[in-house]
Amino acid sequence: TEVVKAIKEAAQTGEVGDGKIFISEIENAIRIRTGEEGTTAL
């Protein structure tokens, strides 16, 4: 994606310690204060 591409371009030096990018799906979001879930919680 464009976001990953931008991070790679900004962070990649070719040296040890450049880091890693982990991409995963988010199952759910919960707003603790109200108990709302899913897109409503966002």
C-alpha positions, 0 to 999 in steps of 0.5 A: 500500500502507499502507507507501507511504501512511504514508511519504507522510503523514510526508514530504510537506510540499509543498516542493521536496526532499520526495523520491521513493518508488521501488517495485520487485520484488526478484528474489532475495536472497543471504546472502553468508556462507552462499550461501543464496538466496531466502526461505532467505536472509532 
